[in-house]
Amino acid sequence: LAQVFFLFSSMSVRGEQGWRATHRHHYGDRWEPLLRALAQPVRHVCFLNQFASPEFLQRLSYEYHMSPSSIPGCYTYEIPVHESEQFAIEEDEEIVFCHRSTDADLGTAARTGLSGLVAQPSTLSPFYFMDGASVISALALKVQPGDKVLDLCAAPGGKSLVLATQLFARSSNTRNEEGLLVCNDFSKTRVRRLTDVLMKFLPGELFGADGPGPKIQITSADGCSYSNTMERRFAPFDKILVDAPCSSDRHLVRQGDGAFTKWSSATPKVNAERQVKLMSNALWWLKPGGTMVYSTCALSAEENDLAVEAFLKKMKKHFRMEVLPLEQEELAWVPGFAAEQTDWGTILLPDKSTFGPLFFCKIRKSIEQ
């Protein structure tokens, strides 16, 4: 009997039933309420584009009945009845793109009396709808003007916009603003998407148009390889965000049965190996005294606490590191103070916070090595 049990437990569990059984074992009685929460639509907050004109943002806030949320720079909102006649909406992963209407839409809006809020050709796209947890993980990096920052796994771009806002939107003259944001993703397809998003939302001078040089660089380096563009051209960095590729469990649930065909109990293990490589390389590229935030939207401990633990064990022979607790200010960003502490970080789960899932961990590289 013991041999049969060993053979069964060592087999790879596959598909949706295996995925459910794996997480039910981990979460126990909490699993069913959590599963129902995962199946619900993502609760978005509206992240306003602080590079757009104040007059335009004021009118937009009125039209969308915006109210400040607990997350800095984010608002609750109500979609107007005729919203589709003003901005095109396109969902992609954890974010919703809102971009300028086409010329045909402009004519429609003018006939319906809504043209006052339609973005004109020179106007930046006004807002991003995104999971509040994604904003929180980017804000937790505590980027300051003048920092050199790396968003290592940046696509599709929502967190990069938060980081760019922290770096550059506090100055009235972005051409002369110090600091650098490197937005990287290994996938060429995702880099094209990332570029499109950043160019629609951020001023051209940040990319070097009519200015002394680009403040934002978009790259496609393999973060799992140490000797690449990051090491040769840009390192060291003051702050690094490693929003690592992961199981993306909520996307699996929302996409339906077909999304589980490639999942097995080995999936978190394979992801964790890559995640440890990403964190390890990021630490080499980080300045002494610099901060790294590691985040995933995975449920499994293997991709969260255990990945951080494996990383710390691997890198302690090279560097001294400190895992930083969340500050009171950061805890207050989460509605209902629903952030849950784990062994090495913090997790937001949708059955408690309405946001997420999102795990993140803040790590500081010691000045003394």
C-alpha positions in Angstrom: 0.0 0.0 0.0 2.8 2.4 0.8 4.4 1.7 -2.6 1.1 2.5 -4.3 0.7 5.7 -2.3 4.3 6.7 -3.3 3.7 6.1 -6.9 0.4 8.1 -6.9 1.9 11.0 -5.0 4.9 11.2 -7.3 2.8 11.3 -10.5 2.3 14.6 -12.2 -1.3 15.9 -11.5 -2.7 17.6 -14.7 -5.6 19.7 -16.0 -8.3 21.6 -14.2 -9.1 18.9 -11.7 -5.4 18.6 -10.7 -5.2 22.4 -10.4 -8.2 22.5 -8.1 -7.0 19.6 -6.0 -3.6 21.2 -5.6 -4.9 24.5 -4.3 -7.7 22.9 -2.3 -5.0 21.0 -0.4 -3.1 24.3 0.2 -6.0 26.6 1.1 -8.3 24.1 2.8 -11.7 25.4 3.8 -10.9 28.8 2.2 -10.5 27.3 -1.3 -14.2 27.3 -2.4 -14.8 31.0 -1.5 -11.5 31.9 -3.1 -12.3 30.0 -6.2 -15.6 31.8 -6.5 -13.8 35.2 -6.1 -11.3 34.2 -8.8 -14.2 33.6 -11.3 -15.6 37.1 -10.7 -14.6 40.0 -13.0 -11.4 41.8 -11.9 -12.1 44.9 -9.8 -10.3 47.7 -11.7 -9.2 51.1 -10.4 -8.7 54.0 -12.7 -5.1 55.1 -12.9 -5.2 58.7 -14.3 -2.6 59.8 -16.7 -0.8 62.6 -14.8 1.0 63.7 -18.0 -2.3 64.8 -19.5 -3.5 68.4 -19.1 -5.2 69.2 -15.7 -8.2 70.7 -17.5 -8.8 67.6 -19.5 -8.4 65.4 -16.4 -10.8 67.5 -14.4 -13.5 67.2 -17.1 -12.8 63.5 -17.4 -13.2 63.1 -13.6 -16.5 64.8 -13.7 -17.8 62.7 -16.6 -16.7 59.4 -15.0 -17.8 60.4 -11.5 -14.3 59.6 -10.1 -13.5 59.6 -6.4 -10.0 59.0 -4.9 -9.4 55.4 -3.8 -7.1 54.2 -1.1 -4.4 53.7 -3.7 -2.4 56.9 -4.6 -3.2 58.1 -8.1 -6.1 55.8 -8.5 -9.9 56.4 -8.5 -13.2 54.6 -8.4 -15.4 55.4 -11.3 -18.6 54.9 -13.2 -18.6 54.2 -16.9 -20.8 56.7 -18.7 -23.7 55.4 -20.8 -22.0 56.6 -24.0 -18.4 55.7 -23.0 -17.9 53.5 -26.1 -18.4 56.6 -28.2 -15.4 58.3 -26.6 -12.7 55.8 -25.9 -12.0 52.3 -27.3 -11.7 49.7 -24.6 -9.5 46.6 -25.0 -8.8 44.1 -22.3 -5.4 42.4 -22.1 -4.3 40.4 -19.0 -4.6 42.5 -15.8 -5.3 45.8 -17.5 -7.8 47.5 -19.8 -6.5 49.8 -22.5 -8.4 53.0 -23.1 -7.2 54.9 -26.1 -8.3 57.6 -28.5 -11.4 57.0 -30.6 -11.0 56.7 -34.4 -12.0 59.6 -36.7 -15.3 57.9 -37.3 -15.9 57.8 -33.6 -15.1 61.4 -33.3 -17.9 62.2 -35.7 -20.3 60.1 -33.7 -19.3 61.7 -30.5 -19.7 65.2 -32.0 -23.3 64.3 -33.1 -24.2 63.1 -29.7 -22.7 66.1 -27.9 -19.9 64.2 -26.3 -17.0 65.5 -28.3 -15.7 67.7 -25.4 -14.2 64.6 -23.7 -12.8 62.9 -26.8 -9.1 62.9 -26.9 -7.8 65.2 -29.7 -4.8 64.1 -31.9 -2.2 65.7 -29.6 -3.8 64.4 -26.4 -2.4 61.5 -24.5 -4.6 58.6 -23.6 -6.2 59.6 -20.4 -6.4 56.6 -18.1 -5.7 53.0 -17.4 -8.1 50.6 -15.8 -6.1 48.0 -13.9 -6.2 45.6 -11.0 -5.5 47.7 -7.9 -3.0 45.1 -6.7 -0.8 45.7 -9.7 -0.6 49.4 -8.8 0.2 48.6 -5.2 3.2 46.3 -6.2 4.7 49.0 -8.4 4.1 51.8 -5.8 5.8 49.5 -3.2 9.1 50.1 -5.0 9.0 53.7 -3.7 10.5 55.2 -6.8 11.8 58.7 -6.5 12.7 61.3 -9.1 16.2 60.8 -10.3 16.3 57.1 -9.7 17.5 54.6 -12.3 14.8 52.0 -12.5 14.4 48.6 -14.3 11.0 47.0 -15.0 12.4 43.6 -15.9 9.3 41.9 -17.1 7.4 45.0 -18.2 4.8 43.9 -20.7 2.0 44.7 -21.2 2.9 48.0 -19.5 0.6 49.0 -16.7 3.2 48.9 -13.9 5.7 50.7 -16.2 3.2 53.6 -16.4 3.0 53.7 -12.6 6.8 53.8 -12.4 7.1 56.5 -15.1 4.6 58.6 -13.2 6.6 58.3 -10.0 9.8 59.2 -11.9 8.7 62.0 -14.2 5.2 63.4 -13.6 6.2 65.4 -10.5 8.2 67.8 -12.7 6.7 70.4 -15.1 9.7 70.0 -17.4 10.2 66.3 -18.3 12.9 67.2 -20.8 15.3 68.2 -18.0 14.2 65.6 -15.5 16.9 63.3 -14.2 16.4 59.6 -13.9 15.9 56.6 -16.2 13.3 53.9 -16.7 14.3 50.7 -18.6 11.2 48.7 -19.6 12.2 45.2 -20.7 10.4 42.1 -21.8 12.0 39.0 -23.5 9.0 38.4 -25.8 9.3 40.4 -29.0 5.5 40.3 -29.5 5.0 41.6 -25.9 7.6 44.3 -26.5 5.6 45.6 -29.4 2.5 45.7 -27.2 4.5 47.4 -24.4 5.9 50.0 -26.8 2.4 50.8 -28.2 1.1 51.3 -24.6 3.9 53.5 -23.4 3.9 55.7 -26.6 0.1 56.3 -26.2 0.3 57.3 -22.6 3.6 59.1 -22.1 5.0 62.4 -23.5 7.3 62.0 -26.5 10.2 63.9 -24.9 10.6 61.0 -22.5 11.6 58.8 -25.5 14.0 61.4 -26.7 11.7 63.4 -29.1 12.8 67.1 -29.1 15.0 66.5 -26.0 18.5 65.8 -24.8 18.0 62.0 -24.8 15.5 59.3 -23.9 14.5 59.0 -20.3 12.7 55.7 -21.1 14.4 52.8 -22.8 12.5 49.8 -24.2 14.6 46.6 -24.5 14.0 42.9 -25.2 16.8 41.1 -23.2 16.5 37.7 -21.6 16.3 38.4 -17.9 17.5 34.8 -17.1 20.8 35.6 -18.8 23.2 37.7 -16.7 25.4 39.0 -19.5 23.0 41.0 -21.7 21.8 44.5 -22.4 21.0 45.2 -18.7 24.5 44.4 -17.6 26.4 46.0 -20.4 24.4 49.2 -21.0 22.3 50.2 -18.0 23.3 48.6 -14.7 23.5 49.3 -11.8 20.0 50.4 -10.9 18.5 52.0 -7.8 15.2 50.1 -8.0 14.2 47.0 -9.9 10.7 45.5 -10.3 10.6 41.8 -11.1 7.0 41.1 -11.9 7.8 37.6 -13.0 6.0 35.3 -15.5 3.9 32.9 -13.4 0.9 30.5 -13.4 -1.5 33.5 -13.6 -4.2 31.5 -11.9 -7.0 34.0 -12.2 -6.5 34.2 -15.9 -6.8 30.4 -16.1 -10.1 30.5 -14.3 -11.4 33.4 -16.4 -10.4 31.8 -19.7 -12.2 28.5 -19.0 -11.5 24.8 -19.5 -9.1 25.1 -22.4 -6.6 27.2 -20.4 -5.9 24.3 -18.1 -4.8 21.8 -20.8 -1.1 22.7 -20.3 -1.2 23.0 -16.5 0.3 20.2 -14.4 1.7 20.0 -10.9 5.1 20.6 -12.5 4.1 24.0 -13.8 4.8 26.0 -10.5 8.2 24.2 -10.2 9.3 25.1 -13.7 8.1 28.7 -13.2 9.9 29.0 -9.8 13.2 27.9 -11.4 12.9 30.8 -13.9 11.7 33.2 -11.2 14.8 32.5 -9.1 17.0 33.2 -12.1 15.3 36.5 -12.7 15.6 37.6 -9.1 19.3 36.5 -9.0 20.3 38.4 -12.0 18.3 41.5 -10.9 20.2 41.4 -7.6 23.6 41.6 -9.5 22.3 44.6 -11.4 21.1 46.4 -8.3 23.2 49.0 -6.6 24.3 48.4 -3.0 21.5 49.9 -0.9 19.0 49.5 -3.7 15.6 47.9 -3.5 14.0 45.1 -5.5 10.3 44.1 -5.5 9.5 40.6 -6.6 5.8 40.0 -7.5 3.6 37.3 -9.1 -0.1 36.8 -9.6 0.2 33.1 -8.7 -1.5 31.2 -5.9 1.1 28.6 -5.2 3.7 29.0 -2.5 6.3 27.5 -4.8 6.1 30.6 -7.0 5.9 33.0 -4.0 7.4 32.3 -0.6 9.4 29.2 -1.7 10.8 31.0 -4.7 12.0 33.9 -2.5 13.4 31.4 0.0 15.4 29.6 -2.8 16.6 32.9 -4.1 17.8 34.1 -0.7 19.6 30.8 -0.1 21.3 30.9 -3.5 22.5 34.6 -3.3 23.5 34.9 0.4 27.0 33.7 -0.5 27.3 36.7 -2.8 25.4 39.5 -1.0 23.8 40.6 2.2 20.1 41.2 1.8 17.2 42.3 4.0 13.6 41.4 3.4 11.6 44.6 4.2 8.2 44.5 5.9 5.3 46.6 4.5 5.1 50.1 6.1 1.9 51.3 7.6 1.4 53.7 4.6 1.6 50.7 2.2 -0.9 48.6 4.3 -3.3 51.5 4.1 -3.4 51.3 0.3 -5.2 47.9 0.5 -9.0 48.3 1.0 -10.0 47.1 4.5 -6.3 46.6 5.3 -6.8 43.1 3.8 -3.1 42.5 3.0 -2.0 39.1 4.4 1.5 38.6 5.6 3.3 35.4 4.5 6.7 34.0 5.5 8.6 36.3 3.1 6.2 38.8 1.7 2.6 39.9 1.3 -0.3 38.5 -0.6 -3.6 40.1 -1.7 -6.3 37.6 -2.5 -9.7 38.5 -4.1 -11.9 36.8 -1.5 -10.6 39.3 1.1 -9.3 42.4 -0.7 -11.3 42.1 -4.0 -7.9 42.7 -5.7 -5.4 40.1 -6.9 -4.1 37.5 -6.5 -0.9 39.3 -6.1 2.2 38.3 -4.0 5.0 40.7 -3.5 8.2 40.8 -1.5 10.6 43.8 -1.0 14.3 43.1 -0.7 17.1 45.6 0.0 20.6 44.9 -1.1 22.9 45.8 1.8 25.5 48.5 1.3 27.9 46.4 3.4 28.9 43.2 1.5 
